[in-house]
Amino acid sequence: MGFQELKDRILSEASKNAEYIIKEANKKAESILEEANIEAENIKTLGLRNIERDMAVLKRQSLANIRLEMQKSILMEVQNTIEEIISKAFQEILESPKYFDYLLKGLLEIDFKGNEEIVLSDYDAQRFGEFLLKELKRVKGDITLKIASGDIKGGFIVRGTDFDINNTLELTFQNIRPEIEQQVGKVLKEAEKNVNSI
């Protein structure tokens, strides 16, 4: 075999091998490309699922935050409503034509020994002080009582040597506040049901 034949044979085999290698490389490239496309599709699908999951979590968190803010708002409204109810009731009692009778009746229920001090608000002491003493003495007899003004808004305090009686409107409203809150709480629970249905 001559040099040319050997050269031609080597070139022919090299060409066949090159074609085979190119063919195999193309197959491999197609396979890799196909796998890459599948992987990309998987990543895309997984990414979409993650995005959807993240969006669902964010939506739940947002709704929970909205519910919480609404509940806070409702609670604040309830507290404001309670304060408003108490303030209006307080004012209505003080301005009622029956307020004097309320004071007198409460004082007549006390077993005075004499020398007690009846503490009224400044306004009530000016409006009713002397007349209250007169009525108490008329019913209870000639006992020694004294009217004083104190830092109260309404009602009275009786100070004796052996006892103190606090019948202020402030204390009365403080005692009935839980009942008012319970009534308003029913409205709050109904509102919470509406919030939770969002």
Secondary structure, DSSP 8 states (H G I E B T S, - for coil): --HHHHHHHHHHHHHHHHHHHHHHHHHHHHHHHHHHHHHHHHHHHHHHHHHHHHHHHHHHHHHHHHHHHHHHHHHHHHHHHHHHHHHHHHHHHHH-TTHHHHHHHHHHTS---SSEEEEEEHHHHHHHHHHHHHHHHHHH-S--EEEEEES-SSEEEEE-SS-EEEEEHHHHHHHHHHHHHHHHHHHHHHHHHHHHT-
